[in-house]
Structure formats: structure tokens, C-alpha cells
Amino acid sequence: MPKPPNPDDCAVGRRIYAARKRKGMSQDEATRALALPSGTMSRIERGVRSVPAPLLGRIADLFDADLSYLVTGIAGRSEITPAERNLIRRVRKLSPERQISLYRVSETMEVRA
């Protein structure tokens, strides 16, 4: 007989579900975007599966959600806005050479401000 889900895992799962819905993604889309095995997102959202910290961070990034809120239910004091998170994601996709070029452009913009 399977043991009942952990209440903390259920609470985290509900918050992940809500974040996914706010983002307008289906479970299948989220599963593919996170490169998870089929059915994993469903098990996470139902609280049947605990979420390892690295995966929780990826989920928060994908859904533009506050990691602290997903874990605790209490919004964190993150100083990074959703727009800044989006910019960070875009920069991470650039080659190292292009990241350096972008950094130099930002330095020039800062000096002129």
C-alpha cells in the first residue's frame, strides 16, 4: 500500500500548479521544457513526488515564479524583477564572446548615464 503524500510536498505542488497556470503552460509543455520524464509534472503537482532543489530552481525560472514562495508559501524579498530574470535567461543563452561584448556595451551605457 503506497504511503500518503507528504503535506509539505502537496503544498509545494499546489503552488507549482498555480505558477504553471499563471504562465499559461500545460503539464506537457512544462514537462518538455524541463526535460522531465512523462508524468513527472503531474506527480510533483499532486505532491506524490518531492522536488529536488535544482529542479525547483528550474521550475521557478520557467514559470517566472518566486523560488521562496514555491518552497514556503511566503514571497521572498528578491530584488530581481521578472524583466530582469528574462534578461538574465537571454544572456545565459549567448556565447561567452557575446556575453563579454554585451557586458562592455552595458559598461559604456553606465558611464554615459
LUMMIDREN-568703 format. One line per 2 residues: number of its first residue (from 0); their letters; for each residue x, y, z of N, C-alpha, C, CB. Coordinates in Angstrom, 1 decimal, padded with zeros to 4 digits, m for minus. Glycine has a CB too. Layout:
NUM = A = X:Y:Z:X:Y:Z:X:Y:Z:X:Y:Z  ...
//
This chain:
0 = MP = 000.8:m001.2:000.0:000.0:000.0:000.0:000.9:001.2:000.0:m001.0:000.0:001.2  000.7:002.2:m001.0:001.5:003.4:m001.0:001.3:004.3:000.1:001.3:004.1:m002.3
2 = KP = 002.3:004.9:000.6:002.1:005.8:001.7:001.5:007.1:001.2:003.5:006.1:002.5  000.8:007.8:002.1:000.1:009.1:001.6:001.2:010.2:001.4:m000.9:009.6:002.7
4 = PN = 000.8:011.1:000.5:001.8:012.2:000.1:002.1:013.0:001.4:001.2:013.1:m001.0  003.3:013.5:001.4:003.7:014.5:002.4:003.0:015.8:002.3:005.3:014.7:002.4
6 = PD = 002.4:016.3:003.3:001.6:017.6:003.2:002.5:018.7:002.7:001.1:018.0:004.6  003.8:018.8:003.0:004.6:019.8:002.5:004.8:019.7:001.0:006.0:019.8:003.2
8 = DC = 005.0:018.5:000.5:005.1:018.2:m000.9:003.8:018.6:m001.6:005.4:016.8:m001.2  002.7:018.3:m001.0:001.4:018.7:m001.6:001.2:020.2:m001.7:000.2:018.2:m000.7
10 = AV = 001.7:021.0:m000.7:001.6:022.4:m000.7:002.5:023.0:m001.8:002.0:023.0:000.7  003.7:022.5:m001.9:004.6:022.9:m002.9:004.0:022.6:m004.3:006.0:022.2:m002.8
12 = GR = 003.5:021.4:m004.4:002.8:021.0:m005.7:001.7:022.0:m006.1:002.3:019.6:m005.6  000.9:022.4:m005.1:m000.2:023.3:m005.4:000.3:024.7:m005.9:m001.1:023.5:m004.2
14 = RI = 001.4:025.1:m005.3:002.0:026.4:m005.7:002.6:026.3:m007.1:003.0:026.9:m004.7  003.2:025.2:m007.4:003.8:025.0:m008.7:002.7:024.9:m009.7:004.7:023.6:m008.8
16 = YA = 001.6:024.2:m009.4:000.5:024.1:m010.3:m000.1:025.5:m010.6:m000.7:023.3:m009.7  m000.2:026.4:m009.6:m000.7:027.7:m009.8:000.2:028.6:m010.6:m001.0:028.4:m008.4
18 = AR = 001.5:028.4:m010.4:002.5:029.2:m011.2:002.5:028.7:m012.6:003.9:028.9:m010.6  002.3:027.4:m012.9:002.3:026.9:m014.3:001.0:027.5:m015.0:002.2:025.4:m014.3
20 = KR = m000.1:027.5:m014.3:m001.3:028.0:m014.8:m001.2:029.5:m015.1:m002.5:027.8:m013.9  m000.6:030.3:m014.2:m000.4:031.7:m014.5:000.4:031.9:m015.7:000.3:032.4:m013.2
22 = KG = 001.4:031.0:m016.0:002.3:031.2:m017.1:001.5:030.7:m018.4:003.5:030.3:m016.9  000.4:030.0:m018.2:m000.4:029.6:m019.4:000.2:028.3:m020.1:m000.5:030.7:m020.4
24 = MS = 000.9:027.5:m019.3:001.5:026.3:m019.8:000.7:025.1:m019.4:003.0:026.2:m019.4  000.7:024.1:m020.3:000.1:022.8:m020.0:001.2:022.0:m019.3:m000.4:022.0:m021.3
26 = QD = 000.8:020.9:m018.6:001.8:020.0:m018.0:002.7:019.4:m019.0:001.0:018.8:m017.3  002.2:019.1:m020.2:003.1:018.5:m021.3:004.1:019.5:m021.7:002.2:018.1:m022.5
28 = EA = 003.7:020.8:m021.9:004.7:021.8:m022.3:005.8:022.0:m021.2:003.9:023.2:m022.5  005.3:022.0:m019.9:006.3:022.2:m018.8:007.2:021.0:m018.8:005.5:022.4:m017.5
30 = TR = 006.7:019.8:m018.9:007.5:018.6:m018.9:008.6:018.6:m020.0:006.6:017.3:m019.1  008.2:019.0:m021.2:009.1:019.1:m022.3:010.2:020.2:m022.0:008.4:019.4:m023.6
32 = AL = 009.7:021.3:m021.6:010.6:022.5:m021.3:011.7:022.1:m020.3:009.9:023.7:m020.9  011.3:021.3:m019.3:012.2:021.0:m018.2:012.9:019.7:m018.4:011.4:020.9:m016.9
34 = AL = 012.6:019.0:m019.6:013.2:017.7:m020.0:013.0:016.7:m018.9:014.7:017.9:m020.2  011.8:016.6:m018.4:011.4:015.6:m017.4:010.8:014.4:m018.0:010.4:016.2:m016.4
36 = PS = 010.9:013.2:m017.3:010.2:012.0:m017.8:008.6:012.3:m017.8:010.5:010.8:m017.0  007.9:011.6:m018.7:006.5:011.8:m018.8:005.8:011.5:m017.4:005.9:010.8:m019.8
38 = GT = 004.9:012.3:m017.1:004.1:012.1:m015.8:004.7:012.7:m014.6:004.0:010.7:m015.6  006.0:013.2:m014.7:006.7:013.8:m013.5:006.0:015.0:m013.0:008.1:014.1:m013.9
40 = MS = 005.6:015.9:m013.9:005.0:017.2:m013.5:003.7:016.9:m012.8:004.7:018.1:m014.8  002.9:015.9:m013.3:001.7:015.6:m012.6:001.9:015.1:m011.2:000.9:014.5:m013.4
42 = RI = 003.0:014.2:m011.0:003.3:013.7:m009.7:003.8:014.8:m008.8:004.4:012.6:m009.8  004.5:015.8:m009.3:005.0:016.9:m008.5:003.8:017.7:m008.0:006.0:017.8:m009.3
44 = ER = 002.9:018.1:m009.0:001.8:018.9:m008.6:000.8:018.3:m007.7:001.1:019.3:m009.9  000.7:017.0:m007.7:m000.1:016.3:m006.8:000.5:016.0:m005.4:m000.6:014.9:m007.4
46 = GV = 001.8:016.3:m005.3:002.5:016.1:m004.1:003.0:014.7:m003.9:001.7:016.5:m002.9  002.9:013.9:m004.9:003.3:012.5:m004.8:004.8:012.4:m004.9:002.6:011.6:m005.9
48 = RS = 005.5:013.3:m005.5:006.9:013.3:m005.7:007.5:014.6:m005.2:007.3:013.2:m007.2  008.5:014.5:m004.4:009.3:015.6:m003.8:010.1:016.3:m005.0:010.2:015.2:m002.7
50 = VP = 010.4:017.5:m004.9:011.1:018.2:m005.9:012.5:018.5:m005.4:010.3:019.5:m006.3  013.5:018.0:m006.1:014.9:018.3:m005.7:015.2:019.8:m005.9:015.9:017.5:m006.5
52 = AP = 016.0:020.4:m005.1:016.3:021.8:m005.2:016.7:022.3:m006.6:017.4:022.2:m004.2  017.6:021.6:m007.3:018.0:022.1:m008.6:016.8:022.2:m009.5:019.0:021.3:m009.2
54 = LL = 015.9:021.2:m009.5:014.7:021.2:m010.3:013.7:022.3:m009.9:014.0:019.8:m010.3  013.6:022.5:m008.6:012.7:023.6:m008.1:013.2:024.9:m008.7:012.7:023.6:m006.6
56 = GR = 014.5:025.1:m008.7:015.0:026.4:m009.3:014.7:026.5:m010.8:016.5:026.4:m009.1  014.8:025.4:m011.5:014.5:025.5:m012.9:013.0:025.7:m013.1:014.9:024.1:m013.6
58 = IA = 012.2:025.1:m012.3:010.7:025.4:m012.4:010.4:026.8:m012.1:010.0:024.5:m011.3  011.0:027.4:m011.1:010.8:028.8:m010.7:011.2:029.7:m011.9:011.6:029.2:m009.5
60 = DL = 012.3:029.4:m012.5:012.8:030.2:m013.7:011.8:030.0:m014.8:014.2:029.7:m014.1  011.4:028.8:m015.1:010.5:028.6:m016.3:009.1:029.3:m016.1:010.2:027.1:m016.4
62 = FD = 008.6:029.3:m014.9:007.3:030.0:m014.6:007.4:031.4:m014.1:006.5:029.1:m013.6  008.6:032.0:m014.1:008.8:033.3:m013.6:008.2:033.4:m012.2:008.2:034.4:m014.6
64 = AD = 008.5:032.4:m011.4:007.9:032.4:m010.0:009.0:032.7:m009.0:007.2:031.0:m009.8  008.6:033.1:m007.9:009.5:033.4:m006.8:009.8:032.0:m006.1:008.9:034.4:m005.7
66 = LS = 011.1:031.7:m006.1:011.5:030.4:m005.5:011.1:030.3:m004.1:013.0:030.2:m005.7  011.3:031.3:m003.3:011.0:031.3:m001.9:009.5:031.0:m001.7:011.4:032.6:m001.2
68 = YL = 008.7:031.6:m002.5:007.2:031.4:m002.4:006.9:029.9:m002.8:006.5:032.3:m003.4  007.5:029.4:m003.8:007.2:028.0:m004.2:007.5:027.1:m003.0:008.0:027.6:m005.4
70 = VT = 008.6:027.3:m002.3:009.0:026.4:m001.2:008.2:026.7:000.0:010.5:026.7:m000.9  008.0:027.9:000.4:007.4:028.2:001.7:006.0:028.8:001.7:008.3:029.2:002.4
72 = GI = 005.6:029.3:000.6:004.3:029.9:000.5:004.3:031.4:000.9:003.3:029.2:001.4  005.5:031.9:001.2:005.8:033.3:001.6:006.7:033.9:000.6:006.4:033.4:003.1
74 = AG = 006.2:035.0:000.0:007.0:035.7:m001.0:008.4:036.1:m000.4:006.3:036.9:m001.6  009.4:035.9:m001.2:010.7:036.3:m000.8:011.0:037.8:m001.1:011.8:035.5:m001.5
76 = RS = 012.1:038.2:m000.7:012.4:039.6:m001.0:013.4:039.7:m002.1:013.0:040.3:000.3  013.1:039.0:m003.2:014.0:039.1:m004.3:014.0:040.5:m004.9:013.6:038.0:m005.4
78 = EI = 015.2:041.0:m005.2:015.3:042.3:m005.9:015.3:042.2:m007.4:016.5:043.0:m005.4  015.2:041.0:m007.9:015.2:040.8:m009.3:013.8:040.7:m009.8:016.0:039.4:m009.7
80 = TP = 013.5:041.6:m010.8:012.1:041.7:m011.3:012.0:040.6:m012.4:011.9:043.1:m011.9  010.8:040.3:m012.8:010.6:039.4:m013.9:011.3:039.8:m015.2:009.1:039.2:m014.2
82 = AE = 011.3:041.1:m015.5:012.0:041.6:m016.7:013.5:041.3:m016.6:011.8:043.1:m016.9  014.1:041.5:m015.4:015.5:041.2:m015.2:015.8:039.7:m015.3:016.0:041.7:m013.8
84 = RN = 014.9:038.9:m014.8:015.1:037.4:m014.9:015.1:037.0:m016.4:013.9:036.7:m014.1  014.2:037.7:m017.1:014.1:037.4:m018.6:015.4:037.8:m019.3:012.9:038.1:m019.2
86 = LI = 015.9:038.9:m018.9:017.2:039.4:m019.5:018.3:038.4:m019.1:017.5:040.8:m019.0  018.4:038.0:m017.9:019.4:037.0:m017.4:019.3:035.7:m018.3:019.2:036.7:m015.9
88 = RR = 018.1:035.2:m018.5:017.9:034.0:m019.3:018.4:034.2:m020.7:016.4:033.6:m019.3  018.2:035.4:m021.2:018.6:035.6:m022.6:020.2:035.7:m022.7:018.0:036.9:m023.1
90 = VR = 020.8:036.4:m021.7:022.2:036.5:m021.6:022.9:035.1:m021.5:022.7:037.4:m020.5  022.3:034.2:m020.7:022.8:032.9:m020.5:022.8:032.1:m021.8:022.1:032.2:m019.4
92 = KL = 022.0:032.4:m022.7:021.9:031.7:m024.0:023.0:032.1:m025.0:020.5:031.8:m024.6  023.6:033.3:m024.7:024.6:033.8:m025.6:025.9:033.1:m025.4:024.8:035.3:m025.3
94 = SP = 026.8:033.1:m026.4:028.1:032.6:m026.4:028.9:033.4:m025.4:028.8:032.5:m027.8  030.0:032.8:m024.8:030.8:033.6:m023.9:031.3:034.9:m024.6:032.0:032.8:m023.4
96 = ER = 031.7:034.9:m025.8:032.2:036.1:m026.5:031.1:037.1:m026.6:032.7:035.7:m027.9  029.9:036.7:m026.9:028.8:037.7:m027.0:028.4:038.3:m025.6:027.6:037.1:m027.7
98 = QI = 028.6:037.4:m024.6:028.3:037.9:m023.2:029.3:039.0:m022.9:028.4:036.7:m022.2  030.6:038.8:m023.2:031.6:039.8:m023.0:031.3:041.1:m023.7:033.0:039.3:m023.4
100 = SL = 030.9:041.0:m025.0:030.5:042.2:m025.8:029.3:042.9:m025.1:030.1:041.8:m027.2  028.3:042.2:m024.7:027.2:042.8:m024.1:027.6:043.5:m022.8:026.1:041.7:m023.8
102 = YR = 028.5:042.9:m022.0:029.0:043.5:m020.8:029.7:044.8:m021.1:029.9:042.5:m020.0  030.5:044.8:m022.1:031.2:046.0:m022.5:030.2:047.1:m022.9:032.2:045.8:m023.6
104 = VS = 029.2:046.8:m023.6:028.1:047.7:m024.0:027.5:048.3:m022.8:027.1:047.1:m025.0  027.2:047.4:m021.8:026.5:047.9:m020.6:027.4:048.8:m019.8:026.1:046.7:m019.7
106 = ET = 028.7:048.5:m019.8:029.6:049.4:m019.1:029.6:050.8:m019.7:031.1:048.9:m019.1  029.6:050.9:m021.1:029.6:052.1:m021.8:028.3:052.9:m021.5:029.7:051.9:m023.3
108 = ME = 027.2:052.2:m021.4:025.9:052.8:m021.1:025.9:053.4:m019.7:024.7:051.8:m021.3  026.5:052.6:m018.8:026.5:053.1:m017.4:027.4:054.3:m017.2:027.1:052.0:m016.5
110 = VR = 028.5:054.4:m017.9:029.4:055.6:m017.9:028.6:056.8:m018.4:030.7:055.3:m018.6  027.8:056.6:m019.4:027.1:057.7:m020.1:025.9:058.2:m019.3:026.7:057.4:m021.5
112 = A = 025.4:057.4:m018.4:024.2:057.7:m017.7:024.4:058.8:m016.6:023.6:056.5:m017.0
//
